[in-house]
């Protein structure tokens, strides 16, 4: 008579091993899911500037000034045959004559290397005025200023306008 060996495995043994292996994976997954709001709030934080007050940023060749937010800034070029260069004048037109009377304006030109080239400072008092490198007068739309720059017009990058009391 032949002898046979029968190996019987308990059905509960492999499941116990599988459960023990799955428990750390499940706990790690739950931990990662719990971290998502924390990481999300870190990367999506709100930043407050200027105590909640309005901030204006100028782009290009015109910036908002305090007494008038609609000044027309017009760079104009004219060709100088003798020096073979383009000379630059900067016009500021339609400056509010009542709101800006008595205000001091600072106008600057910057070249393509971001270097300051010219700065004019003048205070609008009376109907007409002159200052080094320019003049202003009162026209139909308000004050109009004309500024003569030493900058070659081809090198102009930025014109900034500021006003102060």
C-alpha positions as CSV (number, residue, x, y, z in Angstrom):
1,X,0.0,0.0,0.0
2,X,1.4,3.4,-1.0
3,X,1.5,6.2,1.4
4,X,0.4,9.6,0.4
5,X,1.1,12.8,2.2
6,X,-1.5,15.5,2.1
7,X,-0.5,19.0,2.9
8,X,-3.3,21.1,4.2
9,X,-2.8,24.9,4.4
10,X,-5.0,26.9,6.5
11,X,-7.0,29.4,4.4
12,X,-6.5,32.1,7.1
13,X,-2.7,32.1,7.1
14,X,-2.2,33.9,3.7
15,X,-4.9,36.4,4.4
16,X,-3.3,37.3,7.7
17,X,0.0,38.0,5.9
18,X,-1.7,40.1,3.3
19,X,-3.6,42.1,5.9
20,X,-0.4,42.8,7.7
21,X,1.3,44.0,4.5
22,X,-1.6,46.2,3.4
23,X,-2.0,48.0,6.7
24,X,1.1,50.2,6.4
25,X,0.3,51.0,2.8
26,X,-3.2,52.0,3.7
27,X,-2.0,54.2,6.6
28,X,0.6,55.9,4.4
29,X,-2.1,56.6,1.8
30,X,-4.3,58.1,4.4
31,X,-1.4,60.2,5.7
32,X,-0.7,61.5,2.2
33,X,-4.3,62.4,1.7
34,X,-4.3,64.3,5.0
35,X,-1.2,66.3,3.9
36,X,-2.8,67.6,0.7
37,X,-4.8,70.5,2.4
38,X,-1.7,71.5,4.4
39,X,0.6,71.6,1.4
40,X,-2.1,73.2,-0.7
41,X,-2.5,76.0,1.8
42,X,1.2,76.5,2.0
43,X,1.6,77.0,-1.8
44,X,-1.6,79.0,-2.2
45,X,-1.1,81.5,0.6
46,X,-2.5,85.0,0.3
47,X,-0.1,87.8,0.3
48,X,-1.3,91.2,1.5
49,X,0.5,94.4,0.4
50,X,0.1,98.0,1.4
51,X,-2.4,97.2,4.2
52,X,-5.2,96.5,1.7
53,X,-5.0,99.9,0.1
54,X,-5.0,100.2,-3.7
55,X,-1.7,100.0,-5.5
56,X,-1.1,101.1,-9.1
57,X,1.6,99.8,-11.3
58,X,2.6,101.7,-14.5
59,X,3.7,99.8,-17.5
60,X,5.4,101.3,-20.5
61,X,6.1,105.0,-20.9
62,X,3.3,106.5,-18.8
63,X,2.8,106.4,-15.0
64,X,-0.2,107.7,-13.0
65,X,0.5,110.8,-11.1
66,X,-1.3,111.9,-7.9
67,X,-3.0,115.0,-9.1
68,X,-4.2,113.8,-12.5
69,X,-4.6,110.3,-13.8
70,X,-5.0,111.1,-17.5
71,X,-1.9,113.1,-18.5
72,X,-0.9,112.5,-22.1
73,X,2.9,111.8,-22.4
74,X,4.2,112.2,-26.0
75,X,7.8,111.5,-26.9
76,X,8.6,113.3,-30.2
77,X,11.7,113.0,-32.3
78,X,13.2,115.3,-34.8
79,X,16.3,114.7,-37.0
80,X,19.3,116.9,-36.6
81,X,21.3,117.0,-39.9
82,X,24.4,118.6,-38.5
83,X,24.9,115.9,-35.8
84,X,23.2,113.1,-37.7
85,X,21.1,112.3,-34.6
86,X,17.5,112.2,-33.6
87,X,16.7,114.7,-30.8
88,X,14.0,114.0,-28.3
89,X,11.3,116.2,-26.8
90,X,8.8,115.0,-24.3
91,X,5.4,116.6,-24.2
92,X,3.0,116.4,-21.2
93,X,-0.4,117.5,-22.3
94,X,-3.8,118.0,-20.6
95,X,-2.5,118.3,-17.0
96,X,-5.5,119.2,-14.9
97,X,-4.8,122.9,-14.2
98,X,-7.0,123.1,-11.0
99,X,-5.9,119.8,-9.4
100,X,-2.2,120.1,-10.3
101,X,-1.6,123.9,-9.7
102,X,1.2,124.2,-7.2
103,X,2.3,120.6,-7.7
104,X,6.0,119.8,-8.4
105,X,6.5,117.4,-11.3
106,X,9.6,115.3,-11.9
107,X,9.9,113.8,-15.4
108,X,12.7,111.4,-16.2
109,X,13.9,109.7,-19.4
110,X,15.6,106.3,-19.3
111,X,17.7,104.8,-22.1
112,X,17.6,101.2,-23.4
113,X,20.3,100.2,-20.9
114,X,17.9,101.3,-18.0
115,X,20.1,104.3,-17.2
116,X,18.7,107.6,-16.1
117,X,19.5,110.2,-18.8
118,X,17.5,113.4,-18.0
119,X,15.4,114.6,-15.1
120,X,13.3,117.8,-15.1
121,X,11.7,119.2,-12.0
122,X,9.2,122.0,-12.2
123,X,6.3,123.4,-10.2
124,X,3.2,124.5,-12.0
125,X,2.5,128.0,-10.8
126,X,0.8,130.6,-12.9
127,X,-0.3,130.3,-16.5
128,X,3.2,130.0,-18.1
129,X,6.6,129.0,-16.8
130,X,10.1,128.0,-17.9
131,X,12.6,125.8,-16.3
132,X,16.0,124.3,-17.3
133,X,15.3,122.2,-20.4
134,X,11.7,123.1,-20.8
135,X,8.6,125.3,-20.4
136,X,4.9,124.9,-19.6
137,X,1.8,126.9,-20.4
138,X,-1.9,126.7,-19.8
139,X,-3.9,125.6,-22.8
140,X,-7.5,124.6,-23.4
141,X,-7.1,121.1,-21.8
142,X,-5.0,122.3,-18.9
143,X,-1.2,122.6,-18.5
144,X,1.1,121.6,-21.3
145,X,4.8,121.1,-20.8
146,X,7.5,120.7,-23.4
147,X,10.9,119.1,-22.3
148,X,14.0,118.9,-24.4
149,X,16.1,115.9,-23.8
150,X,19.8,115.2,-24.4
151,X,19.0,111.6,-25.2
152,X,19.1,110.4,-28.7
153,X,15.5,109.5,-29.5
154,X,16.5,106.1,-30.8
155,X,17.8,105.2,-27.3
156,X,14.6,106.1,-25.4
157,X,13.1,103.3,-23.4
158,X,11.0,104.8,-20.6
159,X,9.5,108.2,-19.5
160,X,8.4,108.5,-15.9
161,X,6.3,111.2,-14.5
162,X,5.9,111.9,-10.7
163,X,4.1,114.7,-8.9
164,X,4.4,115.8,-5.3
165,X,3.3,118.7,-3.1
